[in-house]
Amino acid sequence: VQEAVIPTMVTEWISWVDEAPRVGAHLDSSYATFRFEAARLLYHSGRVRPAVDRLRGWLASEPAGKYAVPAASLIIDTFLAAKDWSEGFTAAVDFESRLVKADGKFKTRLRDVAADCSLRLAEGAFKKQDYADAIFRVEALIRSYPASARASEALILGANAALALNDKPKAMGLFKRVREPGSEVRAQLLLTALALAEEGYQFTAASQEARTALSLPDAPLGKAGAKRGDLQRKALLYSWLAGDASLSKVLN
């Protein structure tokens, strides 16, 4: 936001608001309104950081004040608009514990914001190929916000980060925790289980995973990097190695 020129009269008024407590002025209930409006004036003139710092300092000293929730909302919205996920997460967690008189609806919003910012940070780590950090952030999100609407999305991200590290057991564990997985997640889960069974020479399990994967449509299999013909060959091979005489099941 580009800074605008603040009229001298407004600057003097903001200074008066700041000085009033220090000079012993009589402060009635309207003073809280003046403080909030002073911050809003700075905000709308493009001086976002000074406005945010002013509001945060006020919240720290008066978390139960009349303008605590509006001030917290303005701070949160500022960080979200700027896509500053780290600051947004920190503020949401801080305000949830600090604003003890906030209603349940606002507390729920703070938890939603914290979960969303956590996921954005995990996505950022994944894009930078810092897969270990992505997994760490996903697991922290799930511990703190297990009921979040973003939980399944985060688990899938974490599982893919684990696959990028070739940590198939970790990926399996995360995929299995996804609530109501769609066909794409099921395909990834089955293919990961198949790979683990292959690595462990567990031919019966490998055959079963390949057969189950064949029950899925081609689209999710293709997105997971699998081809139906390859799965059929694996199912046949592992059935034979496991001594399963009913090979015809694979092609049904």
Salt bridges, closest charged atoms under 4 A:
GLU3 OE1 - ARG47 NH2 3.80
ASP18 OD1 - ARG54 NH1 2.60
GLU19 OE2 - ARG22 NH2 2.80
GLU37 OE1 - ARG40 NE 3.21
ASP53 OD1 - ARG49 NH1 3.32
GLU62 OE2 - ARG35 NH1 3.21
ASP77 OD1 - ARG109 NH2 2.66
GLU87 OE2 - ARG49 NH2 3.51
GLU87 OE1 - ARG56 NH1 3.34
ASP94 OD1 - ARG98 NH2 3.06
GLU96 OE2 - ARG111 NH1 3.09
ASP116 OD2 - ARG120 NE 3.79
ASP116 OD1 - ARG150 NH1 2.15
GLU123 OE1 - ARG120 NH1 3.78
ASP133 OD2 - ARG137 NE 2.99
GLU139 OE2 - LYS170 NZ 2.68
GLU153 OE1 - ARG150 NH2 3.08
GLU184 OE2 - LYS223 NZ 3.09
GLU198 OE2 - LYS234 NZ 3.14
GLU199 OE2 - LYS168 NZ 2.68
ASP218 OD1 - ARG228 NE 2.61
ASP230 OD1 - ARG233 NH2 2.39
ASP244 OD2 - ARG211 NH2 2.83
